[in-house]
Amino acid sequence: MARNGEADKVKAREAGAIEAVVSAMTTHAFDAGVQQAACSALRFTVSFRDESQAQAREAGAIEAVVSAMSTHAVDAGVQQAACWALRHTALCSMTEGMADSQARAREAGAIEAVVSAMSTHADEMCLHWSACQALESMTAGMADSQARAREAGAIEAVVSAMSTHVDERWLQCDGCTALRSMTAGMADSQARAREAGAIEAVARAMQRHEGSGWLEDSAMEALSSLASDNSYNIRRIRRLRGAALPPNIPDTRASEARRRLRSVLERRDAE
């Protein structure tokens, strides 16, 4: 509907397309084809447009997407399209708008719906990829959503996806990003991630896809988040450096990520 450019997205929003899509989802709740197409339309209409994301939020798009996931739980196509829709309706460059979308997603049960989709469709790589991105958007910088993700088993779901699809570089990259968002500043989530094998999963991704700049950056950010103010995780990462992690933290495009991880690992109180 709005895949061809920013101007099309503006025209779609001003014409009431978002509200029309949400209305169609309500009217044809039991038609999987309509739900999948509607989720895809929402994804392309609201992506990277704060005004469209706000309009979708107010139109009830997030709740409609979660309802579609609940009604069509066994349909992998609906689940994947819904995860992409959640990714883009919860992602906003305006802090206030993003917080509002994250709260709406949390209250609608979106986090639990995504985790359930990952469990039900364990072999669907593209679904897991979109799910990792959705979890990152829904939890970034929001303590309440991070806690909900932890209790819903989202950390374990992401680690499982990374373990199942070890050769899929972009899934590994977004799995690292999701782990970073779900654990940043949350001691309980850091501990849950350690117990789930998240550190080993991130280290394995770096080793298996060595030389991939985007993935290495995301992995270093994840390890920094997992280790921040957590001596247990710092020690776990240090033990892996000689076995699974590259012997030297790679010099990639994101020097800040490299410096941050090195700083965390060199903390004296973790000796």
N, C-alpha and C positions, 0 to 999 in steps of 0.2 A: 504493500500500500504506500509506503514512504521510503523505499529503498534507494531512490535515485538522487537524493541530495537533501541538504538542509532546507531549501525552499519548499520542497514537497512536504517535509515534516511540519513546517509552519502552516502551509495550506490545509493539511489534514487536521491539525489541531483547531484552526479557526473555523473549519467547516463542521466541527462536531464529530469527527471520525472516532475519537477516543470514546466518547459517550456511546456512539452507535455500536462500537465493538463490545463494550461492556454490556449493553442492552442485549445484543445478540447472544452473548454467553449466558445471560440469565434466561432468555427465551428458549434457547436450544441447549439446555444444560446437559441433556443425555445424548447429544450427538457428538461423538468423539472427533469427527472430522471438523466440525465447526469450532470446537474448543481448541484444537491444535492450530487451526488457521488463525483464530482470534488471538491466541497467545503470540504467534509469530508476528501478527500485525502490530500488536502492542510493543513488541520488542523493537521493531524497526521504526515505529512512529515516535517512541519516547526516548530512544537511545541518545544520550549526550545532549539532551535538550531540557534544561531545568524547568522551563515553562510547561513543556509537555508532560514531564514527570509529575509536576505538581497537579496538573489537570487530571492525569490518570489517577493519582492518589485520591483526589476529591471525588472522582467519578466512581470509586469503589473497585478499581481495576485489580488491586492487590487481593482483595477478598474474593473477587471473581476467579482469579487465577488459582488461588488456594482451593476454592470449591471445585474447580475443574480437576485438580490433582486428586482430591478426595473421591470424586465421582468416577474417575477413569484411572484408578490406581494401577491397573494391569496393562494399560496402554503406554508403551514406552515412548511413542511419538508425542503424546500429550504431555507426558512427564518432562521430556527434554525441552519441548517448546515452552512449557510453564517455567522451568528453571531459568531459561534465557530471559523470559519476561520479567521474572522476579529480579534477576540480575540488574536489568536496566530500569525498572521502576524504583528500585531501592537505591540506585546509584545517582548521586546528585553532587554537583560541585559546590552548592550552597550548603553550609553546615546545618543550618536550621531545617532546610528542606530534606536533607538526607536523614536527619534525626527523626523527623516526622514520618518519613517513609519506613525507616527501620522499625519505629514503634508500631506502625500499622501492620507491618509484616509480622512482627513478633506476636501481636495480639490476635492476628488472624490465624496463627498456627503455621506460618509459612516455613519456619525452620524445621519443625517436626515433619511437615509434608515433604521437604527436600530430603531429609534423612531417610524417611520411609521409601521414597523413590529410589534412593541409592541402594537400599537393602533389597527391595523387590526386584530390581533390574541390575543385579551385581555385575553382569557381563557386558552391559551397554556402555562402552567407553565414552561415546559422545554425550550421553546423559550425565555420566559422572563428571565430565569436563565442565558442562554447563552448571552442574550442581555445585562444584567447587567455587565457580565464579559467583553463583548466587549467595552462597554462604559467606564469601568474602564481603560482598556488598551489604548484606544484612547485619553483619556483626562489627564492621570496622568502626572503632572508636566508641562503641556503645556497650557499656558494662552489662546492662540488663540483657542485651541480646547475646553477648558472649556467655553469660551464665546460662541462658536458655539453651544455647547451642551445646554447651558442656553437658547439661542434664539430658538433652535429647539424644546424645551419642554422636553428635556431629564430628567430633574430633576422631573418634574411632572409625567413623564412616569414611572420612577423608584418607586416613592412614590405610584403610583397607583398599580404597580405590587406587592409591599410589602403589600398593603391593601387587594388586591384580594387573594393572596396566603399566608395568615398569618401563616398557619401551616407548610409551607415548609421551614425547617430550613436553608438549603443551599442557597435557593433563598434569604432569609432574610439576611444571612451573606454577600452574594455578592451584594445585594442591598445596604447594609451599606457601603461596600467597594467602590461601584460606587459613592455614595453620597459624600464620603470623597474625592475621586479624582476630582469630578466635582466642588467642592466648596472650596478646599484648597487655601487659600490666595486670594480669590475673593469675595469682599464685596457684589457685585451685585448678585452673585450666592448664597451666604449665605442668603441674603434677600429673593430671589426667593424660596429657599428651606424652609425657615421659613413660607412663605405664602402658600406653597404647603402642609404643614403639615409634613415635613420631620422629624422634631424633635420628634413629637408624634409617627411617624412610627417606628423610631429607638427605642424609649422607649418601645413601644408595643412589638417589637421583643425581647428585653432583658427580658421583663416581661414574655412573653409567652414561651420563650425557656430558662428560667433561669437554670443555671448550664451547659449550652453549652459553653465551653471555647472559641472555635473558634468564635462563634457568638458574645459573650460578648466582645472579643478583637476587632472585627471589628466594633461593635456598639460604643465602647468607642473611637476608632479612628475617627469614623464619627462625633460623638458629639464634639470631640476636634476640628476637622476641621470646623464644623459649628459655634463653639463658639469663635474661635481664633480672637481676636481683634474685637469682635462684642458684645457689651454690651446688645443689644436687645436679641440676641440668648442666651447669658449667663443667662439672667433673665428668659427666657422661660424654659431653661433646669432646672434651680434651682426650679422653681415652680412645675415641674414634678417630682422632686426627691422623694417627699413624697408620691405621688399618683401612678405614673407609674414605676418609676425607682426603683431598689432595694434600700433599705434604706442605705446600704453601698456599695460603688463600689467594686465589687467582686474581690477576690484575685485569678486571673487566671494566666495562664502561661506567659502572656505578662505584666510584672509589669511596663514596661515603658509606655504602653498605659494607665494603671491605674493612674500612677503618673502624666502623662500629662493632663489627664482629670481633676484630682483633682486640679492641679495647675491652670488650666483655670477657674474652678468654684470658686476658692478662691480669684480671683483677687479683690482687694479692690475697684477699680473704677466701679465695677458692683454692689456694695452694693445698 
